[in-house]
Amino acid sequence: MRKELQLSLSVTLLFACGFLYQFTLKSSFLFCLPSFKSQQGLEALLSHRRGIVFLETSERMEPTHLVSCAVESAAKIYPERPVVFFMKGLTDSTPMPSNSTYPAFSFLSAIDNVFLFPLDMKRLFEDTPLFSWYNQINTSIERNWLHISSDASRLAIIWKYGGIYMDTDVISIRPIPEENFLAAQASRYSSNGVFGFLPQHPFLWKCMENFVEHYNSDIWGNQGPDLMTRMLRVWCKLEDFQELSDLRCLNISFLHPQRFYPISYPEWRRYYEVWDTDPSFNDSYALHLWNYMNQEGRAVVRGSNTLVENLYRKHCPGTYRDLIQGPEGSVTGQLGPGNK
């Protein structure tokens, strides 16, 4: 009897320790502990080089439903990996918002493997080529600053910690099997909306150096996809894709446009159309919805049977259930710096 009681107590203690560990990781954000503890929690989460990273460089605290879908779908596809959402609007003293005021924020923070952290760019850029640039820049007069700061932050985060970066309008549909990769937007042209590397990869260090040396905020994409493309051309000789095969560039995989961009940006409206038969996207790992192109505010509407509604229902069912309304109360995906 005593042995059975000891065994029962041991099992209970084991479960309690597991719960406490998970609770501790979550609480480093939820209860806004001092910044060094939040930073320690972040280091612990990303120390295994397997994090999935999203960014919000505006002060927005309530994610749009598209952002929620992107984060939820990643958490669903990568259940054993931490999904870390950096938000500039958060600070170590931010009170926990209420469910009614910030339903998407509350929904995401309740997902077991989703962690929300403040985005502290000054700390992030320390020990990188971006630090001196950031300290000298006058952000108030910079054109496209939200996007440029997002371009810089994603480079620094993945260089420091490794893992996969995704824009907040990318819906994950199956795991990406690569460690060091760039995503082709078109033949011989790289995006920076999805990429992944092991920590301290020299390609990203070179990208940060080039970011500073050739900084020009007046040219759209100069610090983003254009940067990735020109550095990839330095890294190796780019060739055209053959059928659906990916390319290898030294120790970097350059993934075929079908992996993330099966619907190209001139055709972005097709996501908001009704298809006779929804495409399988069997050759894709995730889908970039080109939300930056959606200047006309096309919405995801419950019961519309559009491709995007069906993607929500399948890949981010919680977002669809809680945040998507019918035709009279539909919500459009507002533009953000991670929606390109």
Beta strands, then each sheet from edge to edge (+ up, - down):
strand 1: 52-56
strand 2: 83-87
strand 3: 114-118
strand 4: 163-166
strand 5: 170-172
strand 6: 181-186
strand 7: 189-197
strand 8: 247-249
strand 9: 252-255
strand 10: 286-288
strand 11: 299-300
strand 12: 331-332
sheet 1: 3+ 2+ 1+ 4+ 7- 6+ 9+ 8-
sheet 2: 5+ 10-
sheet 3: 11+ 12-
end
